């Protein structure tokens, strides 16, 4: 990845990162649009959405139609993205100084991403389930990975995998009142795989540019990525479009951030498939954990019967 003539001013500490984040959040909305201040745009968008709760039905319909139009344009841009990615890859491979050696770096980033997702799926998720249910979590986790993760891996769409997850919840004898809400909601906001993608690719860019990142700053980046992932577009590669938001925390300009997005598009087939598999299977894992924990509490609260004398 090349930085061109970009002038970088890396943050010196976590306090500087927090200060940058705060000033970006309260930036003028017009200036935020002009300077591609994604954090400011998101904050103003959330504030406008809250304010429009009390708008008339006609205004809400206009905003809904506008949202649909923007989503349509995003889908159109992503569909044409492979053409641009082909040009980037062709230019890289034609370079005598790099050639096919550059492909190894892409594979390295892909392995890091897949490794992080495996750790979350096989270590962190089981740990959370164990804390909630106090039982061996792996039968549940492996069942969800098999019955939900594998279909999601090939469909690459959490929304398309909702019927699969609903059927799996019914098979696990979970409460319909719970999974009928948590599964559709989780397919939209439970984006652990997207958070991993945003965090790892941003740290890769930061490392490439020689910016030092301490543990508190990395934790702040992870929190920011998790929040941003909740609003990731429900299309293939939608999480990649949020990478510039995370890169802005470190003063990385948009042209460099978009090079990171291009790298994500190159490895996007496997990355996005694994990301969707993690997102979708986790929806069922957490739903089942909560339902079983509630069943255990209910059974423990049942009054003991006293035999009549």
Buried (B, 14 or more C-beta within 10 A) or exposed (E): EEBEEEEBEBBEEBEBBBEBBEEBBEBEBEEBEEBEBBBBBBBBEEEEEEEEEEEEEEEEEEBEEEEEEEBEEBBEEBEEBBEEBEEBBEEBEEEEEEEEEBBEBBEEBBEBBBEBBEEBBBEEBBEBBBEBBEBEBBEBBBBBBEBBBBBBBEBBBBBBBBEBBBEBBEEBEBBEEBBEEBBBEBBBEBBBBBBBBBBBBBBBBBEBBEBEBEEEBBEBBBEBBBEBBEBBBBBBBBBBBBBBBBBBBBBBBBEBBBBBBBBBBBBBEEBBBBBBBBBBBBBBBBBBBBBBBBBBEEEEEEEEEEEEE
